[in-house]
Amino acid sequence: MKTALIVFFVGTAFLNCATGQTNPAPFQTPVLGLSFVVDRQFDVDGVVSMFRHGDPAGISSRARSMRVDPAVAKGIHDASSLSEARKLAEKLVDSRFRTDYSAILRSITAFSTLWADFLPLFSAVVVEITQSPWIHSRYTCVISSIHPGLSDWTGNKVAVRYDHSPTSKRRILAHEIVLSNVFHLFRNRYSRREVGDWHVWAFSEITTVFILDDFRFRVFWPHFPHPGTYFAQSNYPQLAAIETRLKKLFDERVSYMSYEEKAVSVLQAFNQTHRPE
């Protein structure tokens, strides 16, 4: 079965972006590159990662969001070996590809159309708010058979499920890309000894919601919840405990780096990154 189709778009135009609160001289930054692929193996690897290890949403909640029988998710979690878990994950993903492969391929056109005009604005506003060029100049989005959304802590590959609504095709992909970039920016400045990965993830999830609530973005997803009570309604209600504190720091920031710096002590005191099962 063919499972890798790539569509590239977006030129190499440059945008002038002023950097927010401190109003320094503008700098030039290229528009973020974005490509779409279909990748069965990535889907399988993601399923194993989600269910084999502790997921911050909780395995049962994560299974529901992926439209997976919780018993199947539990079977992958409890499998006697990694190879057995992988076989179960492959069976699950293969069943999706058998029924949905044509629709997955068709969705590449929908994603490409939605993002072609939106990407330059998205790229420029994120650079302006974070006051830093993109860590990765290009992202690859896997049009997934199963994952509602996946970000990347170590690289530039994200995933969004093929059957989201047009609004969610923009908003969820924007979330995964920004989350990845925010994570990389933070990790470049603070070591794991200072702040652990799961705490940086929590910071990134919350900060992404703040960034995507910018007035220039809201027209594209007007009905998505605003920050403040966002995480109480989400798959990560445990993050509601620090959302309000980080929002105050974000709203009062002198610069993006000062916001990160002040967030460190909040994150170090936070002790529940994962949702109890």
Protein Blocks (a to p, Z undefined) as FASTA:
>chain_A
ZZbdcddehifbdcdddehjnopacdddddddddddddfklmmmmmmmmmmpccfkbjkl
mmmmnopafklmmmmmmpmbfklmmmmmmmmmmmmmmmmmmmmmmmmmmmmmmmmmmmmm
mmmmmmmmnopacfblbdcddddfkbmbacdfkbccdcddfkbcfklmmmmmmmmmmmmm
mmmmmmmmpcfklpcfklmmmmmmmmmmmmmmpfklmmmmmmbccehjlmmmmmblmlmm
mmmmmmmmmmmpfbfklmmmmmmmmmmmpccfbccZZ
